[in-house]
Amino acid sequence: MGKTRTSSKKRSDLETSPSLQSHPTHAELYAIGKSLRDKYPREDHAVWQVPQKRLSPLALMKKSNKGRIEHLVPIRHGRMMQSPFTFYRGAALNMAADLACTPATGIRVQACGDCHLLNFGAYATPERRVIFDINDLDETLPAPWEWDVKRLAASFVLACRSNGFSEDCARDSVLSCVRSYRERMAEYSEMRIMDVWYASIDVEELIPKIQDSEASERVQKRLEKARERNVLEYEFPELVTTAGLSPLIKDNLPLIYHPRDQGHEEQTANLKRAFAQYRESMQEDRRLLLDRFKVMDMAVKVVGVGSVGTFCGIILLMASEHDPLFLQFKQARPSVLEAYAGKSLHKNHGQRIVHGCRMMQSASDIFLGWTEGQLGRQFYIRQLKDMKIKPIVDVFSKSVMIQYAEICGWTLAHAHARSGEPTKISGYLGKSDRFDEAIADFSIAYADQNERDHEVLMKAVRAGKLEVFIEER
């Protein structure tokens, strides 16, 4: 009898547990989000005003340059000066400072932090499906969801202007992007959590929906080419020389080179230490997979506009003479959002980025991991290429740009829904286009600001105040 009474008590405690009884309903969460409109009207997001005591764009550029490899910084300047759009790509810190002065509801998500349209693309999942997702999360950090939406939207205005499209097309692209974000967020808010987590955007399913037949055919060909491309036949002969006793990565100055600031033995020892730490950051089955390869060589490789000058590169590994693997390592610095959204919980910023990838992406690279170098630099590591397909925005037609904006808005909604509170966000956004129109107004105004900031850079270049290296095309 005593055992029966104890069991009944445990059931009673379970039945009255706050964690089981007080979980808010969908309607309650939606109402919480909707109530935020009173304090933060959706129309307020339309406003862009230059903050008082705003630092000059050059001051923020110089701040961002600190800690970068000095002789590579002129390459960064050269890329940023090409157009207002390329300036925007390298000015994530500038916009983070500006976004911190704009309205935000207080709902936080795992944010991208550098959410422009070229940081989206297609890549292979571990199951060898090709999905469309966010593919650059160097600045990821928990932050207001609005910041990603605004940076993505403004990037479409600048891309449209760069392509010579009208202001009407630029606005339509933003409206397509934000409308898609709002409507998809509403869909995710109605789904079960695990269904949201397992959802993905399959490129094979996207292609038939592309309205421009020429663009659809181009994407299909690029997908087929990516599937056919393998490391041994393409990357290996392109990046490696086999003239010596063992394969080595080819130097291609100034974009690929072997660092000469240390002796070969010291450099090898440092690489082994860092690689061992990286191995420990991986889950056990993937460590065993990695162990089947032997590290052969490492070289520095200059990467995209935002990362130029950080210590990035490639590692060549071989399982046999006909079985290569390339890993990419990228220096992980504090997120540009940290000063405005709070410090990361992760001591290693490489781990911060890996965590962000796993939270925001439908599927992440199996070799994702992090480490720290002898000089205190922190890194994350992944495969160099894995069926990656980048958007070629400068050949987009107007209709393709607008449809691409829709897909990016959908993708961002999914990434935010995985880590945030989609029902509250959906409650705030609502069913009307008020938020969409507000972000369109903001995006055009901020694109104008970005063009003024770019001109400040150009004046400094013309006055000889910045060292610039222009790459051959």
C-alpha positions in Angstrom: 0.0 0.0 0.0 2.9 2.3 0.9 4.4 1.9 -2.6 1.0 2.7 -4.2 0.7 6.0 -2.2 4.3 7.0 -3.2 3.5 6.4 -6.9 0.3 8.4 -6.7 2.2 11.3 -5.2 4.8 11.2 -7.9 2.0 11.3 -10.5 0.4 14.2 -8.8 3.7 16.2 -8.7 4.2 15.4 -12.4 0.7 16.6 -13.3 1.1 19.9 -11.5 4.7 20.5 -12.8 4.9 24.2 -14.0 7.0 23.1 -17.0 4.1 20.9 -18.2 1.1 23.1 -17.2 2.2 26.6 -18.0 3.5 26.2 -21.6 1.8 29.0 -23.5 -0.5 28.2 -26.4 0.1 29.2 -30.0 -2.6 31.9 -29.6 -0.9 33.3 -26.5 2.5 33.5 -28.1 1.0 35.1 -31.2 -0.8 37.7 -28.9 2.5 38.4 -27.1 4.2 39.2 -30.5 1.2 41.2 -31.6 1.2 43.3 -28.4 4.8 44.4 -29.2 3.3 46.6 -32.0 2.0 49.0 -29.4 5.5 49.7 -28.1 7.4 49.2 -31.4 5.0 50.1 -34.3 6.0 48.4 -37.5 6.0 51.7 -39.4 8.9 52.8 -37.2 11.2 50.4 -39.0 11.0 52.7 -42.1 13.2 55.4 -40.5 16.9 55.7 -41.0 18.5 58.7 -39.3 22.2 59.2 -38.9 23.0 58.6 -35.2 24.6 61.3 -33.2 28.3 60.8 -32.7 28.3 58.2 -35.6 31.9 57.1 -36.3 33.1 57.8 -39.8 33.1 54.8 -42.2 36.9 55.1 -42.4 37.3 54.9 -38.6 35.2 51.7 -38.5 37.2 50.3 -41.5 40.4 50.9 -39.7 39.0 49.3 -36.5 38.0 46.3 -38.6 41.5 46.1 -40.1 43.1 45.7 -36.7 44.6 42.2 -36.3 44.4 41.5 -40.0 47.5 40.4 -42.0 49.0 43.8 -42.8 50.1 43.2 -46.3 46.7 41.8 -47.3 44.7 44.9 -46.1 45.3 46.8 -49.4 43.5 43.9 -51.2 40.6 44.5 -48.9 40.6 48.2 -49.7 40.8 47.5 -53.4 37.8 45.1 -53.3 35.7 47.5 -51.2 36.3 50.5 -53.5 35.0 48.7 -56.6 31.4 49.7 -56.0 28.9 50.7 -53.2 27.8 47.0 -53.3 31.3 45.6 -52.7 31.8 48.3 -50.0 28.6 47.1 -48.3 29.9 43.5 -48.3 33.0 44.5 -46.4 31.2 46.9 -44.1 29.4 44.5 -41.7 30.9 46.3 -38.7 29.6 49.7 -40.0 26.1 48.4 -40.4 26.1 46.6 -37.0 26.8 49.9 -35.3 24.0 51.6 -37.3 21.5 48.8 -36.7 22.0 49.1 -33.0 20.4 52.5 -33.2 17.2 51.2 -35.0 14.0 49.9 -33.4 14.0 46.2 -32.2 11.3 44.3 -30.5 13.6 42.5 -28.1 12.9 39.0 -29.7 16.3 37.4 -30.3 17.4 34.7 -32.7 20.7 33.1 -33.7 21.5 35.9 -36.2 23.7 35.7 -39.2 25.3 39.0 -38.5 26.4 39.6 -42.1 23.2 38.8 -43.9 23.7 40.1 -47.4 22.4 38.3 -50.5 25.8 36.8 -51.5 26.1 35.0 -48.2 23.4 32.6 -49.4 23.9 29.7 -51.9 23.7 26.0 -52.5 25.8 23.2 -51.1 25.7 19.5 -50.5 24.4 17.9 -47.4 26.0 14.8 -45.8 23.4 12.8 -47.6 24.5 14.4 -50.9 21.3 16.4 -51.5 22.0 20.0 -52.7 20.2 22.5 -50.6 19.9 26.3 -50.6 20.8 28.0 -47.3 22.9 30.7 -45.6 26.5 29.7 -46.2 28.6 32.3 -44.4 28.2 32.7 -40.7 31.4 34.3 -39.5 29.6 37.0 -37.6 26.8 34.8 -36.2 25.6 35.6 -32.7 22.3 35.8 -30.8 20.8 39.2 -31.7 17.6 40.9 -32.7 16.0 39.2 -35.7 15.3 42.6 -37.3 19.0 43.2 -37.9 19.4 40.3 -40.3 16.2 41.3 -42.2 17.4 44.9 -42.6 20.9 44.0 -43.8 19.5 41.5 -46.3 16.9 43.9 -47.6 19.4 46.7 -48.1 21.7 44.4 -50.0 19.0 43.9 -52.6 18.7 47.6 -53.2 22.4 47.9 -53.7 22.6 44.8 -56.0 19.8 46.2 -58.1 21.5 49.5 -58.5 24.8 47.8 -59.3 23.0 45.9 -62.1 21.5 49.2 -63.4 17.9 48.3 -62.5 15.3 50.9 -61.6 14.4 52.0 -58.1 11.0 50.4 -58.6 12.8 47.1 -59.2 14.9 47.6 -56.1 11.8 48.2 -54.0 10.0 45.3 -55.5 13.0 43.0 -54.7 12.9 44.2 -51.0 9.1 43.7 -50.8 9.5 40.2 -52.3 12.2 39.3 -49.7 10.4 40.7 -46.7 7.0 39.4 -47.7 8.5 35.9 -48.1 10.1 36.2 -44.7 6.8 37.2 -43.1 4.7 34.6 -44.8 7.2 31.7 -44.3 7.6 32.7 -40.6 3.8 32.4 -40.3 4.0 28.9 -41.8 6.9 27.9 -39.5 5.0 29.2 -36.5 2.2 26.7 -37.2 4.5 23.7 -37.6 5.7 21.4 -34.9 9.2 22.2 -33.7 10.8 19.1 -35.0 9.2 19.6 -38.4 10.8 23.1 -38.6 14.1 21.6 -37.6 14.1 19.0 -40.3 12.8 21.3 -43.0 15.2 22.3 -45.8 15.0 24.0 -49.2 16.0 21.5 -51.9 17.6 23.1 -55.0 16.0 20.3 -57.2 12.6 21.5 -56.1 13.4 25.1 -56.6 14.6 24.9 -60.2 11.1 24.2 -61.8 9.8 27.2 -59.9 12.2 29.7 -61.5 10.1 31.8 -63.9 13.0 32.9 -66.1 13.6 29.9 -68.5 17.2 31.0 -69.3 18.0 31.3 -65.6 16.4 28.0 -64.8 18.5 26.3 -67.5 21.6 28.0 -66.2 21.0 26.8 -62.6 20.3 23.3 -63.8 23.6 23.2 -65.7 25.5 24.6 -62.7 23.9 21.9 -60.5 24.9 19.1 -62.9 28.4 20.5 -63.1 28.7 20.7 -59.3 27.5 17.1 -59.0 30.0 15.9 -61.6 32.9 17.8 -60.1 35.1 15.8 -57.8 38.2 16.8 -55.8 40.6 14.5 -57.5 39.8 15.7 -61.1 39.3 19.4 -60.4 40.5 20.9 -57.2 43.6 18.7 -56.9 45.2 19.6 -60.2 44.1 23.2 -59.9 45.6 23.7 -56.4 48.4 21.1 -56.1 51.8 20.5 -57.6 53.1 16.9 -57.6 56.6 17.8 -59.0 58.3 17.0 -55.7 58.5 14.0 -53.4 55.1 14.7 -52.0 52.1 16.8 -53.2 52.2 20.5 -52.2 49.7 23.4 -52.6 50.7 25.7 -55.4 51.7 29.3 -54.5 49.6 31.8 -56.5 50.7 35.2 -55.1 49.2 37.3 -53.6 46.1 35.1 -53.1 47.6 31.7 -52.2 51.0 31.4 -50.5 53.0 29.6 -47.9 53.8 31.7 -44.8 57.6 32.3 -44.4 57.6 33.9 -41.0 58.6 30.7 -39.3 61.0 27.8 -40.0 59.5 24.7 -41.7 59.8 22.5 -38.6 58.2 25.1 -36.3 55.4 25.7 -38.7 54.8 21.9 -39.0 54.8 21.5 -35.2 52.3 24.4 -34.8 50.0 22.9 -37.5 50.1 19.5 -35.8 49.1 21.0 -32.4 46.3 23.1 -33.9 45.1 20.1 -36.0 45.0 17.9 -32.9 42.8 20.4 -31.1 40.5 20.6 -34.2 40.2 16.8 -34.2 39.1 16.9 -30.5 36.3 19.4 -31.3 34.7 16.9 -33.7 32.2 14.1 -32.8 33.8 10.7 -32.4 32.7 9.1 -35.7 34.0 12.0 -37.7 37.4 11.9 -35.9 37.8 8.3 -37.1 36.9 9.4 -40.6 39.5 12.3 -40.4 42.1 9.8 -39.1 42.1 8.0 -42.4 43.7 11.1 -44.0 47.2 12.4 -43.5 48.0 16.1 -43.5 50.4 16.9 -46.4 50.5 20.7 -46.6 49.0 24.1 -45.6 48.9 27.5 -47.3 47.3 30.9 -46.7 44.4 31.7 -49.0 42.8 35.1 -49.4 39.0 34.8 -49.3 35.9 37.0 -49.6 35.7 40.8 -49.1 34.8 40.7 -45.4 37.5 38.2 -44.5 40.4 39.6 -46.5 43.4 40.0 -44.3 42.3 37.5 -41.6 44.4 34.4 -41.4 42.6 31.9 -43.7 43.9 29.1 -45.8 43.7 25.6 -47.0 45.0 22.3 -45.8 45.7 19.4 -48.1 45.1 15.9 -46.8 45.6 12.6 -48.5 44.1 9.1 -47.7 46.1 7.7 -50.7 47.7 9.1 -53.8 44.4 9.2 -55.5 42.2 10.2 -52.5 42.6 13.9 -51.6 40.7 16.1 -49.2 40.9 19.9 -48.9 39.9 21.6 -45.7 39.5 25.4 -45.3 40.5 27.1 -42.1 39.2 30.6 -41.4 40.3 32.9 -38.6 37.4 33.5 -36.2 37.4 36.9 -34.7 34.8 38.5 -32.4 31.5 39.0 -34.1 30.8 42.5 -35.4 27.6 42.3 -33.3 29.3 41.7 -30.0 29.6 45.4 -29.0 25.8 45.8 -29.5 24.2 42.4 -28.8 26.5 41.1 -26.0 29.5 38.8 -25.9 29.4 35.2 -27.1 29.0 32.4 -24.6 31.8 30.5 -26.4 35.4 31.3 -25.4 36.6 30.2 -28.8 35.1 32.2 -31.7 35.5 29.2 -34.0 33.2 27.3 -31.7 30.8 30.3 -31.8 30.7 30.0 -35.6 30.3 26.2 -35.6 27.4 26.5 -33.1 25.8 29.2 -35.3 26.1 27.0 -38.4 24.4 24.1 -36.6 21.7 26.3 -35.3 20.9 28.2 -38.5 21.7 25.8 -41.4 19.4 22.9 -42.4 22.6 20.8 -42.7 26.2 21.5 -41.9 29.5 20.3 -43.2 30.6 17.0 -41.5 34.1 18.3 -41.0 33.0 21.4 -39.1 35.2 22.0 -36.0 37.3 24.7 -34.3 40.8 25.2 -32.9 43.4 27.7 -31.7 46.8 28.5 -33.1 50.1 29.0 -31.3 49.7 32.8 -31.5 46.3 32.8 -29.9 44.4 33.1 -33.2 41.1 31.1 -33.2 39.8 29.3 -36.2 37.0 27.2 -37.5 37.5 24.5 -40.2 35.3 22.9 -42.8 35.6 21.4 -46.3 36.9 23.8 -48.9 34.3 23.0 -51.5 31.4 20.6 -51.5 29.2 21.1 -54.5 29.0 24.8 -53.6 27.0 27.0 -56.0 27.3 30.7 -55.5 24.7 33.1 -57.0 26.1 35.1 -60.0 24.1 38.3 -59.1 25.6 40.5 -61.8 23.9 38.4 -64.6 20.5 38.4 -62.9 17.6 39.8 -64.8 15.0 41.9 -62.9 12.6 39.0 -62.6 15.3 36.7 -61.3 16.5 39.2 -58.8 13.0 39.5 -57.4 12.5 35.8 -57.2 15.9 35.3 -55.7 14.9 37.8 -53.0 11.9 35.7 -52.3 14.0 32.6 -51.8 16.5 34.4 -49.5 13.6 35.7 -47.4 12.2 32.2 -47.1 15.7 30.9 -46.2 16.2 33.5 -43.5 12.8 32.9 -42.0 13.7 29.2 -41.6 17.1 30.0 -40.1 15.5 32.3 -37.5 12.6 29.9 -36.8 15.1 27.1 -35.9 16.6 29.1 -33.0 14.0 31.8 -32.2 10.3 32.2 -31.4 8.6 32.1 -34.8 5.1 32.5 -33.3 6.0 35.7 -31.5 7.8 37.1 -34.6 4.8 36.1 -36.7 2.4 37.8 -34.3 4.4 41.0 -34.5 4.7 40.9 -38.4 1.0 40.1 -38.9 -0.7 39.5 -42.2 -0.6 43.0 -43.7 2.3 44.5 -45.7 3.1 47.3 -43.2 6.4 45.8 -42.1 7.3 45.0 -45.7 6.8 48.6 -46.8 8.6 49.9 -43.8 11.7 47.8 -44.5 11.6 48.9 -48.2 11.7 52.5 -47.1 14.6 51.8 -44.7 16.5 49.8 -47.3 16.4 52.6 -49.9 17.5 55.2 -47.3 20.3 53.0 -46.0 21.5 52.2 -49.5 21.8 55.9 -50.0 23.8 56.1 -46.8 26.1 53.3 -47.9 26.7 55.1 -51.2 27.8 58.2 -49.2 30.1 56.0 -47.1 31.6 54.5 -50.2 32.3 58.0 -51.5 34.2 58.8 -48.3 36.4 55.7 -49.0 36.9 56.8 -52.6 38.0 60.3 -51.5 40.5 58.8 -49.1 41.9 56.6 -51.9 42.1 59.6 -54.3 43.9 61.6 -51.5 46.4 58.8 -51.0 45.3 58.1 -47.4 44.7 54.4 -48.0 47.0 51.9 -49.6 45.1 49.9 -52.3 45.9 46.8 -54.3 43.7 46.3 -57.4 43.6 42.6 -58.5 43.7 41.7 -62.2 40.4 40.5 -63.5 
